[in-house]
Amino acid sequence: MKFVQLIEFHSSRIDEFNALMDEWSSSVEGQADLPTRALQCADRDKPGSYIHIVEFPSYEVAMANSAKPETAEFAARLGKLCEGEPVFRNLDLTREETLP
């Protein structure tokens, strides 16, 4: 079953945040235990508020990714670009549909 994490965070340094995301994406290319899809959304009603939607093939793959030391280091670097702690929601994807 696919697994999705929603991560809500606040940042006034989103350009630096995105540059770090791009650096990470390049550095992990071809590795196992990675997300298959990621979306970043800006909240129109709360400037500086964002939600990342990160999809994994399964909960187990997500947890293997989270257990990697480089993932913890990356998360710590991202955290320095945020105001406050991110809020995580861990979700099993129970229905997926492509609409016309």
Secondary structure, 3 states (H helix, E strand, C coil): CCEEEEEEEECCCHHHHHHHHHHHHHHCCCCCCCCCEEEEEECCCCCCEEEEEEEECCHHHHHHHHHCHHHHHHHHHHHCCCCCCCEEEEEECCCCCCCC
